[in-house]
């Protein structure tokens, strides 16, 4: 994996994903409140990551079960640990190690019946055939069940356009490099095929109806408190370090990031009072007839 610049070590991502889940707890709670219905008995978090939605579902649903599904046992352990540390969980949380690329049967067995709600956040795009994955998930729903895909939105922004170091537009070019990285990552997935249409169309092609999209704006205005500033710096460092082995970063930009991310340099981003967070996250929902 270390030799592949497009491979992701999900076990190593556990701490970062858990921190992000806690930071976005209010958003997960709002999504669960909008999606869960009183009669629901089985909710599933596909690609549960840091466990933010697993906890929100367990705290919102009033009966039955919540099942967290991931390919990485370390992430499932983190998700159950998060749920165990927070009061308010009202239903039992179970876990299942499964890979959607292997088909539906093992997952169907783990669920033990049709789901009322399936949530999949930033996980389907890691499958070679995204439409097949959406159709697979739709097939696990019972009548009236909902499939919610948290995919897309707008890139996060943290920096002024001109930071006084290197060429202006540094963060825009980071997004462009990340977009090229994402395209190469997807091209290298087993059985990768393009999906030349949006997520709402994918839900319709999977046979779902009443397809909708809801987008949430995230905004934290400057000055950020020290913890928020550190989260911004850590997040940018993660993105830059993931891109470095691919060679997709411009060398001049890479040198600029070296200065901005080094706490021993006067240009360190953690010293700045003009950092912010601005982004938008979309959730696309379809219902099985």
VOKE-471955 format. One record per atom (N, C-alpha, C, O, CB): residue in three letters; z, y, x. Coordinates in steps of 0.02 Angstrom, whole numbers, plus 50000, padded with zeros to 5 digits. Atoms other than C-alpha are relative to their C-alpha. Glycine has a CB too. Layout:
ALAZYX...
This chain:
UNK500004994050041UNK500005000050000UNK500005006350043UNK499705011350025UNK500605000049953UNK499954994149957UNK500395011850144UNK499325002150025UNK499225008050040UNK500474998750058UNK500664998449974UNK498565010850201UNK499545002749946UNK498995005049962UNK499694993950032UNK500414997850056UNK497885015550029UNK500265006749976UNK500805007049946UNK499994994749943UNK499754993450021UNK498025034349995UNK500025001049925UNK500275006049900UNK499585005450031UNK500024999350073UNK497745031149809UNK500474995149965UNK500494994949903UNK499304998949976UNK499515004650029UNK499085017749784UNK500665003749990UNK500835008350028UNK500104993850045UNK499364996950016UNK500755022549706UNK500554994850005UNK500514989549974UNK499995003249929UNK499425004449994UNK502395014449756UNK500505002049946UNK500895006749955UNK500335000650072UNK499604998050058UNK503275015049588UNK500744999250012UNK501145003149986UNK499794996049938UNK499295000849984UNK504925008549655UNK500265006250037UNK500815008550024UNK500134993650041UNK499804994049963UNK504975023249776UNK500025006249957UNK500355011249974UNK499535001150058UNK500024994250046UNK504625035049631UNK500605000349953UNK500675005149916UNK499364999849959UNK499475000650050UNK506185029649536UNK500445006249996UNK500575008849942UNK500424994050016UNK499544994350000UNK507325043949590UNK499675006349973UNK499985009949934UNK500265001250069UNK500354994150023UNK506035057449560UNK499884999849925UNK499975004749890UNK499335000850037UNK500145000750071UNK505565050749389UNK500645000649958UNK500635003549904UNK499664993449985UNK499364999350035UNK507395049449337UNK500215007349996UNK500455009649944UNK500554995850034UNK499834992950001UNK507685067449387UNK499575003949951UNK499825008249916UNK499935003050069UNK500444996750046UNK506165073149290UNK500184998449927UNK500145002749884UNK499274998050014UNK499805002050067UNK506745063349137UNK500605004049976UNK500645006049918UNK500154992649997UNK499404996250018UNK508415072249139UNK499835007449990UNK500105010649945UNK500544999350053UNK500214993050008UNK507595089349163UNK499665001249933UNK499745006549903UNK499545002050058UNK500404999150061UNK506465086449013UNK500324996649939UNK499984994949891UNK499304997250010UNK499655003650054UNK507795078348901UNK499895003349932UNK499794999849883UNK500744999650015UNK500084996550064UNK507615091748766UNK499314998749970UNK499234998049910UNK500125007550009UNK500685001450025UNK505735088848755UNK499954992949973UNK499674991849919UNK499485001150057UNK500015006950026UNK505955070048738UNK500364999549933UNK500134996149888UNK500324995250051UNK499635000250062UNK507255072648603UNK499605003049942UNK499605000349887UNK500675003850007UNK500424996950051UNK506075084248507UNK499434995449979UNK499274994949920UNK499735006750024UNK500555004750017UNK504645071548518UNK500264994149960UNK499944992149911UNK499664997550065UNK499725005750037UNK505755057248460UNK500185002149929UNK500054998449881UNK500624997350035UNK499814997650067UNK506415067648314UNK499385000749955UNK499424999549895UNK500375006750005UNK500614999150039UNK504615071248259UNK499654993449984UNK499284993049935UNK499535004650036UNK500385006250006UNK504005053348278UNK500384994449964UNK500074990549927UNK499804997650067UNK499615005550028UNK505425041848223UNK500105001149925UNK500245006749902UNK500684999450035UNK499884999850073UNK505575037748037UNK500624995949984UNK500804991350020UNK499384997349961UNK499375003450016UNK507165031947949UNK499954992449995UNK500434988950011UNK500275002649935UNK500065007350009UNK506475014547913UNK499794996350063UNK499744990250061UNK499514998649945UNK500245003349938UNK505895011048091UNK500524995150026UNK501124996450026UNK499855005350054UNK499565005149972UNK506594995248168UNK499814998150071UNK500214995050106UNK499994993949957UNK500215001749932UNK505594993448329UNK499595005850029UNK499055007450005UNK499594993450002UNK500354994749963UNK505115007648447UNK499914997650072UNK500364994550100UNK500385006849998UNK500185002649934UNK504275004148615UNK499805005850045UNK499405010150025UNK499434994849995UNK500174994949950UNK504175015148770UNK499604996550055UNK499884993050097UNK500645003550030UNK500455003249953UNK502655009448871UNK499955004250064UNK499815010150061UNK499304999049969UNK499994996249938UNK502735014249054UNK500605004750000UNK500525010750007UNK499355003950011UNK499404996150016UNK504525020049029UNK500225004550057UNK500605009250044UNK500564995449982UNK499854995549945UNK504675027849203UNK500745001350008UNK501144996750015UNK499645006549990UNK499314998149991UNK506295037549219UNK500454998849940UNK501054999749944UNK500045007050018UNK499605001950058UNK506855032449044UNK500165005749952UNK500585004949908UNK500624997050022UNK499854994350044UNK506835049548961UNK499874998649927UNK500285000249884UNK499615005950021UNK500165001450070UNK505965043648803UNK500384994049975UNK500554993649916UNK499254998949992UNK499595005750020UNK506895027148801UNK500675002449972UNK500885000249919UNK500114995150059UNK499364997350022UNK508525036648788UNK499935004049935UNK500345003349890UNK500315004450054UNK500104996050060UNK507835048748659UNK499884995749938UNK500144997149884UNK499425004850010UNK500125004650056UNK507205034548549UNK500644996549979UNK500784995849919UNK499464994950019UNK499385003550016UNK508855025248561UNK500505004749967UNK500935002449929UNK500304997050063UNK499534995250029UNK509785041148513UNK499775002449931UNK500175005149893UNK500095005950046UNK500284997450063UNK508635045248366UNK499944994649947UNK500084995749888UNK499325003150012UNK500095005550047UNK508265028348287UNK500684997649975UNK501164997350013UNK499614994250032UNK499365001750031UNK509615022548167UNK500114992549992UNK500654990349974UNK500065003349933UNK499925007350008UNK509285003748164UNK499494996550045UNK499044999650072UNK499894997949925UNK500495004049964UNK508384989748253UNK500065000350075UNK500615000350103UNK499335002049981UNK500035000649927UNK507844989848435UNK499545005250030UNK499095007849998UNK499774992950019UNK500454996149958UNK507075000448571UNK499854995750062UNK500314993150093UNK500325006950021UNK500205004049943UNK506084991448706UNK499645004450051UNK499155007650035UNK499544994149977UNK500324996449945UNK505674999548873UNK499574995050039UNK499804989650057UNK500545003350047UNK500475004549967UNK504144991948958UNK499735003550062UNK499535009350059UNK499424998149952UNK500284997349938UNK503594994649138UNK499814994250045UNK500044988650036UNK500505004950036UNK500185005349952UNK502784985049280UNK500494999650057UNK500484994850095UNK499295001350026UNK499554999749943UNK504154990049401UNK500734999049978UNK501005003249942UNK499935006850036UNK499315001350020UNK505894982249379UNK500485005650020UNK500965006949984UNK500244993650030UNK499564994649979UNK506704996549477UNK500005005849951UNK500515009049940UNK499815002550070UNK500044994650050UNK506085009049348UNK500364997949936UNK500695002149904UNK499275001749986UNK499645002350059UNK506744998449205UNK500755000350011UNK501135002049965UNK499794992849983UNK499284999549984UNK508434997649292UNK500235007349995UNK500775008649970UNK500144997250070UNK499824992950003UNK508425016649308UNK500035002349927UNK500465006349909UNK499505004250039UNK500024998050070UNK507975018449124UNK500624997649963UNK500925001449924UNK499374997349967UNK499405002650034UNK509385007249064UNK500635003350027UNK501115004249989UNK500044992550008UNK499424996549972UNK510595015849183UNK500075006949968UNK500625009049951UNK499935000650076UNK499984993550032UNK510125032649111UNK500264999549928UNK500685003549907UNK499315003350000UNK499775001050069UNK510365026248933UNK500734998349998UNK501095000449952UNK499594994649966UNK499305002050000UNK512045018648980UNK500475005750018UNK501055005649999UNK500104994550048UNK499584994549979UNK512675034849057UNK500075005449947UNK500545009449948UNK499735003150064UNK500004994750049UNK512285045648907UNK500284997549934UNK500084992349910UNK499295002749990UNK499755001950065UNK513295044848746UNK499475001449946UNK499025005449957UNK500655003749984UNK500434998550056UNK512405044448580UNK499484994849984UNK499174995249931UNK499665006450012UNK500485005250015UNK511305029048592UNK500244996049939UNK500814993849937UNK499904995350060UNK499805002950064UNK511315021348418UNK499724993049990UNK499954989449945UNK499785004449943UNK500305006650007UNK510255005648441UNK499974996750069UNK500065000050120UNK499305000349967UNK500025003949938UNK510064992048571UNK499375001550040UNK498825001850011UNK500054992549984UNK500574998949955UNK508934995448721UNK499874993550038UNK500314990750070UNK500135005850050UNK500215005949963UNK507984980648791UNK499455002050049UNK499165007450043UNK499744994549952UNK500524998649951UNK506784979748938UNK499524994050005UNK499714988349992UNK500305001650069UNK500505005349990UNK505194969948973UNK499555002150058UNK499275007650058UNK499584998849936UNK500474998949946UNK504214968749135UNK499314997549978UNK499224991649965UNK500234996450067UNK500675002050024UNK502384968849084UNK499495004950027UNK499645010850040UNK499984999849923UNK500564996049978UNK500694975349140UNK499464999549947UNK499224994149932UNK499734997650070UNK500505000150053UNK499464980449005UNK499344997150024UNK498954994549984UNK499895007049973UNK500625002749973UNK498064975249121UNK499964992449991UNK499424989549994UNK499935001850073UNK499985007350008UNK498614957149093UNK499884997949928UNK499864991949913UNK500654997350023UNK500125001750070UNK498284958148905UNK500635000849958UNK501155003049982UNK499754993049995UNK499474998450048UNK499374958748751UNK500504994549989UNK501044995849962UNK499695001749935UNK499605005650024UNK500124941448735UNK500725000150025UNK501194999149986UNK499684993650020UNK499324999849974UNK501624942948851UNK500405005849970UNK500995005149956UNK500005000550076UNK499674994250031UNK502024960048780UNK500164998649927UNK500695000449902UNK499575006350007UNK499895001750071UNK501824953848601UNK500604995349993UNK501004995949947UNK499374996949970UNK499435004750001UNK503044939748640UNK500665003750013UNK501165002249980UNK499904994550053UNK499394996349985UNK504314951848715UNK500225004449942UNK500815005249930UNK499895004450062UNK499834995750058UNK504224963248563UNK500254995949941UNK500694998249904UNK499405004249979UNK499775004350054UNK504434948948442UNK499795002049931UNK500054999449882UNK500734999750001UNK500254997850065UNK503504957648302UNK499645006650005UNK499645009750059UNK500575000549950UNK500384993749998UNK502454972648255UNK500465006150010UNK501025006249985UNK499595000949936UNK499614994049985UNK503054989648317UNK499895005349947UNK499355005949918UNK499825002750070UNK500054994250044UNK503415004648207UNK499765006150039UNK499415010450011UNK500665001549967UNK500194994349958UNK503175016848351UNK499904997650072UNK500334994250100UNK500545005649996UNK500135001349929UNK502385015048523UNK499865006850033UNK499435010650012UNK499404995150010UNK500074994049961UNK502555029148648UNK499744998150069UNK500014993550101UNK500675003950006UNK500275001349933UNK501495029348808UNK499865006750033UNK499405010350013UNK499344995649997UNK500064993549966UNK501695044348925UNK499724999050070UNK500034995750111UNK500685003650003UNK500305000149933UNK500525046249075UNK499974992950029UNK500054991950089UNK500395004550047UNK500035006949976UNK500335027349084UNK499314996949988UNK499064993150029UNK500534995849965UNK500655003050015UNK498675022949000UNK499485002050052UNK499034998150067UNK499765002249931UNK500514997949952UNK497715033049129UNK500044996150066UNK499624997050110UNK500065007450014UNK499965004349941UNK498295020549261UNK499664993249988UNK499684988950031UNK500734998950020UNK500375006250016UNK497285006649175UNK499265001250010UNK499005006649994UNK500154997749928UNK500724999249987UNK495475003649225UNK499615001749938UNK499195006249939UNK499734993850031UNK500344998950064UNK494865002849045UNK500495003349952UNK500884999849919UNK499704993349970UNK499514996450041UNK495825016248952UNK499914998649926UNK500404997949889UNK499955007450013UNK500115001450071UNK494995013048784UNK500274993149982UNK500574992249929UNK499265000549983UNK499745006750014UNK495414994548795UNK500765000149996UNK501054996649955UNK499774995050054UNK499274999550001UNK497224999148832UNK500245003249935UNK500735001049905UNK500255004050060UNK499814996750063UNK497325010948683UNK499914995249942UNK500344994849898UNK499575006549988UNK500125004950054UNK496564997548571UNK500524994450001UNK500744992149948UNK499294997150006UNK499485005249994UNK497794984648638UNK500665002549969UNK500984998949931UNK500104998150074UNK499374997350026UNK499274995948598UNK499965000949924UNK500444999549889UNK500165006750034UNK500084999250072UNK498594999948426UNK500074993349964UNK500334993049908UNK499315003149983UNK499955006650030UNK498494981348393UNK500704997249996UNK500834992349962UNK499584995250037UNK499295002150002UNK500374979648423UNK500395003449944UNK500985001949933UNK500335001450067UNK499674996450054UNK500774991248278UNK499974996149934UNK499504992449922UNK499685006949990UNK500035002250069UNK501234986048103UNK499685005349957UNK499575010949980UNK500704998249974UNK500284995050045UNK500484994747951UNK500455006249996UNK501055005649987UNK499904997049930UNK499614993850000UNK501015012947955UNK500315001750067UNK500625007050074UNK500534999649949UNK499724998749934UNK501515011548138UNK499625005650035UNK499035006750022UNK499994993850042UNK500304994449964UNK501175026148254UNK499944998550074UNK500404995850105UNK500425006449988UNK500105000249928UNK500445026348428UNK499975007250025UNK499555011150003UNK499364996050019UNK499974993349972UNK500895042048527UNK499834999750074UNK500174996350113UNK500705003249988UNK500214999749930UNK499985045648691UNK500165006950027UNK499875011950004UNK499254998450007UNK499854993649967UNK500735059248800UNK499545000450061UNK499724998050115UNK500765000650020UNK500514999549947UNK499195063048904UNK499685006949996UNK499555009549941UNK499464994349993UNK500354993749999UNK498405079248958UNK500465006049988UNK501075005449992UNK499465000049949UNK499644993750006UNK498915097148927UNK499705005050050UNK499105005250058UNK500764999150011UNK500234995249949UNK498815110849060UNK500394999050064UNK500984997250062UNK500085007249974UNK499655000949936UNK499235110049246UNK500605004650005UNK500605010249979UNK499525001250059UNK499414996049990UNK500945116349295UNK499855005450052UNK499495004350100UNK500604995750022UNK500064994549953UNK501035133149383UNK500695002250022UNK501155002849981UNK499605005949969UNK499364997849973UNK502435138849498UNK499955006350043UNK500465009850053UNK500304994550041UNK500074994949948UNK501725151849618UNK499585005949977UNK499125005049936UNK499704997050062UNK500484994550010UNK500965169249611UNK499334998250031UNK499294994050077UNK500285006550031UNK500675001549974UNK499095169049643UNK499965001650074UNK499654997950112UNK499465004049962UNK499994998049930UNK499365178149809UNK500734999750024UNK501155003750002UNK499705007250011UNK499315000749975UNK500925172449902UNK500105003450068UNK500655003150096UNK500174992650006UNK499934996449938UNK500565182650058UNK499904995850062UNK500024998150118UNK500665003250004UNK500115004649944UNK500155167650167UNK499384995949986UNK499324992949932UNK500624995450012UNK500615003650013UNK498445159650187UNK499565003649950UNK499685009449933UNK500154993049977UNK500454997250050UNK497055162550062UNK500325000049931UNK500664995249913UNK499344996249999UNK499755000150069UNK497525167749884UNK499714994049961UNK499194991349978UNK499835006649964UNK500235005550042UNK497355154349750UNK500214993150026UNK499894988150011UNK499265000249994UNK499795006349969UNK498305140949848UNK500154994649948UNK499944988949956UNK500615001250044UNK499805005150049UNK499015132249694UNK499404997649960UNK499384991849939UNK500535002849953UNK500615002150035UNK497315132249607UNK499634994750041UNK499394989850014UNK499545006149986UNK500355004949957UNK496555123249756UNK500404993550005UNK500104988250014UNK499895003050070UNK499615006250002UNK498005110849754UNK499834995949938UNK499774989849941UNK500765001750002UNK500205003550062UNK497545106749574UNK499324996750009UNK499214991149986UNK499985004849941UNK500675002849990UNK495725104249625UNK500024993850045UNK499684988950031UNK499535005350031UNK499935005949957UNK496215092449766UNK500324994249963UNK500124988549971UNK500425001850062UNK499685005350039UNK497355082949648UNK499524997049950UNK499554991049936UNK500635002749965UNK500495002650047UNK495945081449522UNK499524995250035UNK499344990050006UNK499605005849968UNK500435004649962UNK494835073649656UNK500374993650018UNK500094988250016UNK499745003450064UNK499595005949986UNK496265062149705UNK500034995549938UNK499974989449943UNK500725002050022UNK499945003950062UNK496465056849523UNK499344996349985UNK499364990549965UNK500185004649941UNK500645003350012UNK494605053249506UNK499904994150047UNK499654988850025UNK499425005050009UNK500075005549952UNK494625042549664UNK500494994349983UNK500314988549989UNK500125002450071UNK499515005050020UNK496215033649606UNK499734995949942UNK499774989749943UNK500665003249980UNK500255003650058UNK495405029249440UNK499394995750019UNK499324990149994UNK499815005049945UNK500595003849980UNK493775023749521UNK500194993650037UNK499814988750035UNK499555004350045UNK499795005849963UNK494755011449627UNK500394994949960UNK500574989649986UNK500405002150058UNK499625004750041UNK495665003049483UNK499574994049981UNK498964994749974UNK500265003549936UNK500385005850021UNK495154985349436UNK499675001249932UNK499985003749886UNK500454993849996UNK500384999550062UNK493804985249301UNK499975007249974UNK499975008449913UNK500304995449946UNK500014993050021UNK493755004149300UNK499355001849965UNK498815000449990UNK500115004550061UNK500574997250036UNK492605011849172UNK500175007049977UNK500765008649967UNK499804995449938UNK499884993250022UNK492395029749120UNK500145000249925UNK499894996049887UNK499405004550017UNK499894998750071UNK493045036048953UNK499775007249988UNK500175011849994UNK500774998949980UNK500294993350003UNK491895050848920UNK500135003549934UNK499675006449904UNK499254999650012UNK499794996650060UNK492855057548771UNK500765000750002UNK501084997950046UNK499774996249935UNK499304998349998UNK494585063748729UNK500454994749969UNK500224989749941UNK500115006449966UNK499505004850023UNK496195054848680UNK499994999349924UNK500134993849899UNK500695002150024UNK500025000750073UNK496025058648495UNK499434995449979UNK499504991449933UNK499925006949966UNK500565004550015UNK494325050148493UNK500184992850019UNK499994988149984UNK499365002250038UNK499795006749980UNK495085035248586UNK500444996949946UNK500384991049931UNK500375000250068UNK499575002650054UNK496405033548450UNK499584998149939UNK499714992949908UNK500525005349980UNK500435001750058UNK495055033948314UNK499604993750014UNK499534989549969UNK499535005849984UNK500395006049984UNK494005020948404UNK500434993850000UNK500184988249994UNK499655000950068UNK499545005750004UNK495555009948409UNK500184998349928UNK500584993849916UNK500645001650039UNK499895001550071UNK495545010148218UNK500575003849968UNK500775002349912UNK500124992949992UNK499444996350027UNK496945022748193UNK499755006149960UNK499205008549970UNK500475002350056UNK500184994550044UNK496935036548063UNK500535005550005UNK501025004950043UNK499944997649926UNK499544994350000UNK497825053148031UNK500155002250071UNK500735003550089UNK500664998049963UNK499924998349929UNK497535057548213UNK500145007450008UNK499785011649981UNK499364998050040UNK499804993149989UNK498395073448270UNK500195001050073UNK500294996250110UNK500605001949954UNK499764998149933UNK498865082648430UNK500505005649993UNK500405010449956UNK499405002150046UNK499504994749997UNK500415092948463UNK500125001650074UNK500244997250115UNK500674997949964UNK499924997849931UNK500585103148623UNK500615004550006UNK500715009049966UNK499365003750025UNK499394996249987UNK502205110148693UNK499925004250062UNK499705001750114UNK500604995350007UNK500004995549942UNK502305125248808UNK500674999650035UNK501205000050003UNK499845007249978UNK499394999749959UNK503565124448950UNK499985006450041UNK499495007950075UNK500054993650048UNK499984993949961UNK504095140849025UNK500715001450024UNK501185001949984UNK499745006049958UNK499384997749969UNK505495145149145UNK499825006150042UNK499485005450093UNK500354994450042UNK500194993849967UNK505365163249199UNK500435001350061UNK501014999150064UNK500045005949950UNK499604998349942UNK505935169949367UNK500515005449982UNK500415009349936UNK499565002450058UNK499845004349942UNK507155171349443UNK500304993449977UNK500734993349932UNK500495003650048UNK499725006650014UNK507525152749436UNK500684999450036UNK500795002650087UNK499524994450022UNK499375001149966UNK509275146849477UNK499874995350060UNK499334992350064UNK500534996949952UNK500125003949939UNK509495137649644UNK499774992849987UNK499334990250022UNK500624999850042UNK500205007050014UNK509355120249566UNK499284999949976UNK498894995649997UNK500474996849947UNK500694999850025UNK507755124949473UNK499515001450057UNK498974998450060UNK499925005249946UNK500444998649943UNK507015132349632UNK499904993850043UNK499344992450065UNK500295005750042UNK500055006049959UNK507405116449727UNK499564994849966UNK499184991450000UNK500684997150014UNK500425004750036UNK506585105949591UNK499265001950007UNK498834997650015UNK500194999849925UNK500694997749991UNK505005116749606UNK499764998250070UNK499224995550079UNK499955007649988UNK500195001549931UNK504985114949796UNK499904992550009UNK499414990450040UNK500535002550049UNK500065007349994UNK505275096149785UNK499374997449966UNK499034993049991UNK500624996549971UNK500605002150037UNK503895094249655UNK499365001750037UNK498904997650040UNK499995003249932UNK500594998249961UNK502635103749759UNK499944995850063UNK499394993850082UNK500025007550018UNK500015004249940UNK503125093949915UNK499754993149983UNK499364990150021UNK500704999650031UNK500235006650021UNK502855077749820UNK499244999949991UNK498904995350014UNK500344997849935UNK500724999750012UNK501115083049766UNK499615000650065UNK499124997150076UNK499835005849954UNK500344998949936UNK500615089149939UNK500024993750043UNK499514991750072UNK500315005950038UNK499935005949958UNK501275073750028UNK499604994149973UNK499374989950011UNK500734998050005UNK500425005350028UNK500365062249907UNK499275001250018UNK498894996450028UNK500074999649924UNK500704998449986UNK498735071249945UNK499824999550074UNK499254998150091UNK499835006949975UNK500154999649928UNK498895072250134UNK499614993950026UNK499114994850061UNK500645000850039UNK500365005749971UNK498355054150175UNK499284999449977UNK498884996350011UNK500364993649982UNK500685000650026UNK496775056050070UNK499525004750036UNK498915003850030UNK499995001549926UNK500434995249967UNK496125070550175UNK499675004949953UNK499205008449972UNK499474996550037UNK500314995650049UNK495735080350017UNK500265007150003UNK499965011749974UNK500124997249931UNK499744993249991UNK496795095350065UNK499605003650054UNK499485000850107UNK500755000050017UNK500314995849949UNK495895109350158UNK500495000750058UNK501085002050046UNK499795006949971UNK499544999549943UNK496615109850336UNK500395006650002UNK500985006650019UNK499624999250063UNK499644993650000UNK497035128350321UNK500535000149947UNK501085002649958UNK499515005949989UNK499505000350054UNK497915125350155UNK500574995350021UNK501154996750005UNK499684997649935UNK499485004649978UNK498845110650232UNK500495003450047UNK501095002350042UNK499684993950034UNK499574996349954UNK499505121950369UNK500445005149962UNK501015006249979UNK499585003750053UNK499614995350041UNK500045134650238UNK500574996349965UNK501134998849962UNK499555003549948UNK499475003950034UNK500985121150142UNK500544997950050UNK501124997650032UNK499694993849966UNK499515001749950UNK501825115850305UNK500535005550006UNK501125004150010UNK499674998850069UNK499544994349993UNK502585133250318UNK500415000949937UNK501015002249940UNK499625006450016UNK499654998650063UNK503025134850134UNK500524994749983UNK501004996149948UNK499495000349944UNK499555005650019UNK503905117950124UNK500514998450055UNK500894993750048UNK499594993949985UNK499535001149944UNK504895119050287UNK500615004649991UNK500545010749998UNK499665001250069UNK499424995850011UNK506675125150252UNK500235003950061UNK500635008550055UNK500574995949976UNK499824996449939UNK506825130850433UNK499535005950014UNK499635009650062UNK500004995250058UNK500484994549990UNK505365143050415UNK500185005849954UNK500435004749899UNK499284997649986UNK499854994250043UNK505565160750347UNK499575000149937UNK499765003449888UNK499915006450038UNK500455000150059UNK504115157250226UNK500204994849948UNK499874994249897UNK499294998850022UNK499805005550045UNK505055142850142UNK500035002449928UNK500315007749913UNK500684997150021UNK500034998150071UNK504755143249954UNK500695000749969UNK500795004649922UNK499604994949962UNK499334999750028UNK506605140549921UNK500325006950007UNK500815008349973UNK500434995050033UNK499744993249992UNK506905158449979UNK499735004849947UNK500005010249937UNK499845002750069UNK500354995350045UNK505755165949847UNK500365000549933UNK500624995649907UNK499284997949990UNK499704998850066UNK506405173649687UNK499475000749946UNK499635002149888UNK500435006350001UNK500534999350049UNK504695174049602UNK499694993349980UNK499164993249949UNK499455004650027UNK500235006550024UNK504475155349575UNK500134999449925UNK500615002349900UNK500354994250039UNK499935000850072UNK504245150149394UNK499744993149980UNK499484989450023UNK499635005649960UNK500315006150026UNK503735135449285UNK499635001749936UNK499935004349889UNK500544994449987UNK500414998950059UNK502315136749161UNK499514994349994UNK499104993250039UNK499645006950003UNK500465005650010UNK501385121849089UNK499984998449925UNK500365001349886UNK500214993850041UNK500045002350069UNK500895113348927UNK499864992550000UNK499484990050041UNK499445003849961UNK500055007350004UNK501035095048878UNK499794998049930UNK500085000349880UNK500684996650020UNK500285002050064UNK500035086848739UNK500204992849982UNK500234988550025UNK499255000750000UNK499875006750027UNK500485071848629UNK499514998849944UNK499475002749896UNK500744999349975UNK500515001850049UNK499115063348528UNK500254994049961UNK500474989049990UNK499324998450035UNK499695005250043UNK499655052548381UNK499494997449950UNK499125001249919UNK500615002949962UNK500415003250051UNK498715040048272UNK500424995049961UNK500914992449988UNK499404996750031UNK499625004450044UNK499315029248127UNK499574993949983UNK498974994649968UNK500225003749935UNK500365006050021UNK498825011248091UNK499994999549924UNK500524999849892UNK500314993650032UNK500045000550074UNK498185009447912UNK500394994049973UNK500404992949913UNK499274999549978
